[in-house]
Amino acid sequence: MAARRPPQAEKLAQKKQEKKEQEQLCDPGVPFCDAHCHLDMVLEALKIPVESLAERIEAGTLFGPSFKYAINVCCFPRSLRAFEEMQQNPALAGSIYTTYGCHPHAASEYDDTLEQAIVQHVSTEASTVAWGECGLDFFKSFSPPEVQKEVFARQLRMLVQTQTRKPLVLHTRDADEATLRILSEGLPSDYPIHLHCYTGAAPYAITMLDRFPQLKIGFTGMITFKNASKTREAVAVVPMDRLLLETDGPFMAPLPFRGATAHPGRAQLLPSPLIFRAPPHRTRHPACRRRSGAREGRHSARGHRGGRPKHCAAVSHAALQPNGNAHHTLTAINATKTRARTR
């Protein structure tokens, strides 16, 4: 007869099993997409060969059966070839769209050869839906700030010259003033922009929304983190028709998976914490209240004490759909009023 495991080992095994079961996808039954991820890094982290990606997506075993598509962001020169091979796979058509640009961390690697490769993709391919991500990151400064500024401005000039009007995917961290200045100098005010993985506060979000009427702001699983209160306040001031959900996989996995690999299948976990953790509607900036989109994000503050709010907004992922030209896939989610049950 096999020896019985000690109680401590049994508890540990039970916790591992519970975590494994928790990791399993709970499909919402509603079509959803991921507005921003890095699939090459996701597959590497999950130890999944790229050759099996199409088959796993089709079977619904990787991101869930309700997954529709993801925006796959290529922004590091070393990833260029892998992205090109993935994009050329006909089995992934309609499931994976791509963007090309140079991340501020890699600004020191930007040169004429890389620039022409990006221009070629953005100018000629329908499945390449945006330029980016690019921008400024003074938090880590893996490339010198002055180099970042020069490369960012250069990419904006090239994007305008393509005359495609494809959106810009924007990265900014600890560089609010410089980002706003370079954007204002380099792009028309009505240019479509996806300000991705927003980690800032509400005032800057309001500034960007007012300065660029076609700008949309993307939020990741970071809005579930305990130390992200200022970003949750920013959620409250963004009209629902100018808000995007993204995983930024493999980064920014939402609770309870913080520290694990984020991937498109976890995009479905974002709406609930976004709604239930956002401040009440009365904290919205007055300018946002006047916008038609802000009205749809309204919910009653009653019910926050001791449970969920009695009225809240339910987010429809199905609204994240590309148009016929696939140029403006970075569209906003819709919200519909619903009544949530209270405990």
C-alpha positions in Angstrom: 0.0 0.0 0.0 1.4 3.4 -1.0 2.5 5.7 1.8 0.1 8.5 2.7 1.4 11.9 2.0 1.8 14.2 5.0 -1.0 16.8 5.5 1.3 19.7 4.5 2.1 18.0 1.1 -1.6 17.3 0.5 -2.5 20.9 1.2 0.2 22.0 -1.2 -1.0 19.6 -3.9 -4.6 20.8 -3.4 -3.5 24.4 -3.8 -1.7 23.6 -7.0 -4.7 21.8 -8.4 -7.0 24.7 -7.5 -4.6 27.1 -9.2 -4.5 24.9 -12.3 -8.3 24.8 -12.4 -8.5 28.6 -11.9 -6.1 29.0 -14.8 -8.6 27.3 -17.1 -10.4 29.6 -19.4 -14.0 30.4 -18.5 -15.4 31.4 -21.9 -17.9 34.3 -21.6 -19.9 33.2 -24.7 -19.5 36.6 -26.2 -17.1 37.3 -29.0 -14.0 39.3 -27.8 -10.7 40.4 -29.0 -7.4 41.7 -27.6 -6.5 45.2 -28.8 -2.8 44.9 -28.0 -0.5 42.0 -27.4 3.0 40.6 -28.3 2.2 37.1 -29.5 5.9 36.1 -30.1 6.6 36.7 -26.4 3.3 35.1 -25.4 4.1 31.9 -27.3 7.6 31.9 -26.0 6.4 32.2 -22.4 3.8 29.5 -22.8 6.3 27.3 -24.6 3.9 26.9 -27.6 5.4 26.5 -31.1 4.2 29.1 -33.6 3.4 26.3 -36.0 0.6 25.2 -33.8 -0.9 28.6 -33.3 -3.6 28.5 -36.0 -4.7 25.0 -35.1 -5.0 25.9 -31.4 -7.0 29.1 -32.2 -9.3 27.2 -34.5 -9.9 24.6 -31.8 -10.5 27.2 -29.1 -8.0 25.5 -26.8 -5.5 28.5 -26.5 -7.6 31.7 -26.1 -11.1 30.2 -25.7 -13.8 29.4 -28.3 -15.2 33.0 -28.2 -11.9 34.6 -29.2 -12.1 36.4 -32.5 -8.9 38.2 -33.2 -5.9 39.9 -31.6 -3.7 42.9 -32.6 -0.2 41.5 -32.6 2.4 44.3 -32.0 5.9 44.1 -33.5 8.0 46.9 -32.0 11.4 45.3 -31.5 13.8 44.8 -34.4 14.8 41.3 -33.3 11.1 40.2 -33.6 10.6 41.5 -37.2 11.3 38.2 -39.0 9.2 36.1 -36.6 6.2 38.5 -37.1 6.6 38.5 -40.9 6.4 34.7 -40.9 3.4 34.7 -38.6 1.6 37.3 -40.8 2.3 35.3 -44.0 0.5 32.2 -42.6 -2.9 32.1 -44.5 -4.4 30.0 -41.7 -4.1 33.0 -39.3 -5.9 35.5 -41.7 -8.7 37.2 -39.8 -7.5 36.0 -36.4 -4.2 37.9 -36.2 -3.7 41.5 -37.3 -0.3 43.2 -37.0 1.3 46.5 -36.2 4.9 47.5 -36.9 6.9 50.2 -35.2 9.9 50.8 -32.9 9.5 50.8 -29.2 11.3 53.6 -27.3 13.4 50.9 -25.5 14.8 50.0 -28.9 15.2 53.5 -30.2 19.0 53.2 -30.3 18.5 50.4 -32.9 16.4 52.4 -35.3 18.0 53.0 -38.7 17.1 53.4 -42.3 16.7 49.7 -42.9 14.3 49.2 -40.1 12.4 52.3 -41.1 11.9 51.1 -44.7 10.7 47.7 -43.5 8.1 49.3 -41.3 7.0 51.7 -44.1 6.7 48.7 -46.4 4.4 46.8 -44.1 2.2 49.8 -43.1 1.9 51.0 -46.7 1.1 47.8 -48.6 -0.5 45.3 -46.2 -4.2 45.2 -45.3 -3.5 43.0 -42.3 -1.0 45.6 -40.9 -3.5 47.9 -39.2 -1.4 50.5 -37.4 2.1 51.9 -36.8 3.6 51.2 -33.4 4.0 50.9 -30.7 6.3 53.8 -30.5 6.7 56.8 -28.2 8.7 57.8 -25.1 9.7 55.9 -21.9 11.7 57.9 -19.4 10.9 55.5 -16.6 13.5 52.9 -17.7 15.3 54.9 -20.4 16.9 51.8 -22.1 17.6 54.2 -24.9 18.8 57.8 -24.1 15.9 60.3 -23.9 17.1 62.5 -26.7 17.4 59.5 -29.0 13.9 58.4 -28.1 12.6 61.9 -28.9 14.4 62.0 -32.3 13.2 58.5 -33.3 9.6 59.1 -32.1 9.4 62.3 -34.2 10.9 60.6 -37.2 8.4 57.8 -37.0 5.5 60.3 -36.9 6.9 62.0 -40.0 7.1 58.7 -41.8 3.6 57.6 -40.7 2.1 60.9 -42.1 4.0 60.4 -45.4 2.5 56.9 -45.9 -0.9 58.7 -46.3 -2.7 55.6 -45.1 -4.3 57.2 -42.0 -3.6 54.0 -40.2 -3.7 54.6 -36.4 -0.7 55.3 -34.3 -0.1 52.9 -31.3 1.4 55.2 -28.6 3.6 54.2 -25.7 4.3 56.8 -23.0 5.6 56.5 -19.5 6.9 59.3 -17.3 7.1 61.5 -20.4 3.8 63.3 -20.5 4.9 66.7 -21.5 7.4 65.6 -24.2 4.9 63.1 -25.6 2.2 65.7 -25.9 4.6 68.2 -27.5 6.0 65.8 -30.1 2.6 64.4 -31.0 1.2 67.9 -31.4 4.0 68.9 -33.7 4.0 65.7 -35.7 0.4 64.7 -36.2 -2.8 66.4 -37.2 -5.2 66.8 -34.2 -7.8 64.5 -35.8 -5.3 61.7 -36.3 -6.5 58.2 -34.9 -4.3 57.2 -31.9 -4.4 54.3 -29.6 -2.8 55.4 -26.3 -2.0 51.9 -25.1 -1.5 50.4 -21.6 -2.5 53.7 -19.9 -0.9 53.8 -16.4 -1.2 57.6 -15.7 -3.7 59.7 -13.8 -7.0 61.2 -14.9 -5.8 64.8 -15.7 -3.4 63.7 -18.4 -6.0 61.4 -19.9 -8.4 64.3 -20.1 -5.8 66.5 -21.7 -5.0 63.8 -24.4 -8.7 63.2 -25.1 -9.4 66.9 -25.5 -6.3 67.5 -27.7 -6.9 64.5 -30.0 -10.6 63.9 -30.7 -9.8 60.5 -32.5 -7.6 59.2 -29.6 -8.7 56.2 -27.7 -7.2 54.9 -24.4 -6.3 51.3 -23.7 -6.4 49.8 -20.2 -4.8 46.5 -19.2 -5.0 44.1 -16.3 -3.1 46.7 -14.3 -6.4 48.3 -13.4 -6.9 45.3 -11.0 -3.7 45.9 -9.1 -4.0 47.3 -5.5 -1.5 50.1 -6.2 -3.3 51.3 -9.4 -5.9 53.6 -7.8 -4.9 56.6 -9.9 -5.3 54.6 -13.1 -8.7 53.4 -12.0 -9.6 57.0 -11.5 -8.5 57.6 -15.1 -10.9 54.9 -16.3 -13.8 56.9 -14.8 -13.1 59.9 -17.0 -12.7 58.1 -20.3 -16.0 57.9 -22.3 -16.9 54.3 -23.1 -16.8 55.0 -26.8 -13.1 56.0 -26.5 -12.0 53.1 -24.3 -10.2 49.9 -25.3 -9.4 46.7 -23.5 -6.0 45.1 -24.0 -3.8 42.5 -22.3 -0.4 43.8 -23.4 0.5 40.1 -23.2 2.6 38.6 -21.9 2.7 41.5 -19.5 0.1 43.0 -17.1 -1.9 39.8 -16.3 -4.9 40.8 -14.2 -5.6 39.6 -10.7 -5.7 36.8 -9.6 -3.1 35.9 -12.3 -0.6 38.8 -11.6 2.8 37.5 -12.3 1.6 34.9 -14.7 1.6 35.1 -18.5 -1.0 37.5 -19.9 -2.5 36.5 -23.3 -5.5 37.3 -25.5 -7.7 34.7 -23.7 -7.5 36.9 -20.6 -8.9 39.9 -22.3 -12.3 38.6 -21.2 -11.3 39.1 -17.6 -11.0 42.9 -17.9 -14.5 44.3 -18.1 -15.7 43.2 -14.7 -12.9 44.8 -12.7 -13.0 47.8 -14.9 -16.6 48.4 -14.1 -16.8 47.4 -10.4 -13.5 49.1 -9.4 -14.1 52.3 -11.3 -15.1 55.3 -9.1 -18.8 56.4 -9.2 -19.9 58.5 -12.2 -20.1 61.6 -10.1 -16.3 61.8 -10.0 -16.1 62.2 -13.8 -14.7 65.4 -15.2 -17.5 67.8 -16.2 -16.2 67.9 -19.8 -16.6 64.1 -20.1 -20.1 64.2 -18.7 -21.2 66.4 -21.6 -19.9 63.7 -24.1 -22.5 61.2 -25.2 -20.2 58.4 -24.6 -19.8 59.2 -20.9 -23.5 58.8 -20.2 -23.3 55.1 -21.1 -20.6 54.5 -18.5 -22.8 55.9 -15.7 -23.8 53.7 -12.7 -25.2 54.4 -9.3 -22.9 54.7 -6.4 -25.4 52.9 -4.2 -24.4 49.4 -3.4 -20.6 50.0 -3.2 -20.8 49.5 0.6 -21.0 45.9 1.4 -21.3 44.6 -2.1 -21.5 45.3 -5.8 -23.2 48.4 -7.2 -26.8 47.7 -7.9 -26.5 49.2 -11.4 -23.5 49.1 -13.6 -22.4 48.9 -17.2 -21.8 45.6 -19.0 -19.1 45.8 -21.7 -19.5 44.2 -25.1 -16.3 42.9 -26.6 -18.1 42.2 -29.9 -17.9 45.9 -30.8 -14.1 45.6 -31.3 -14.4 44.7 -34.9 -12.3 45.9 -37.9 -14.0 47.7 -40.8 -13.8 46.4 -44.4 -10.3 47.9 -45.0 -9.0 46.7 -41.6 -7.4 50.2 -41.2 -9.3 51.2 -38.1 -9.6 48.1 -36.0 -8.7 50.1 -33.0 -12.3 51.0 -32.3 -14.0 51.6 -28.9 -16.0 49.1 -27.0 -19.7 49.7 -26.4 -21.6 49.6 -23.1 -25.1 48.6 -22.4 -27.1 49.1 -19.2 -27.7 46.0 -17.1 -28.7 45.2 -13.6 -26.1 43.3 -11.5 -27.2 41.0 -8.8 -26.2 41.8 -5.3 -25.3 39.3 -2.7 
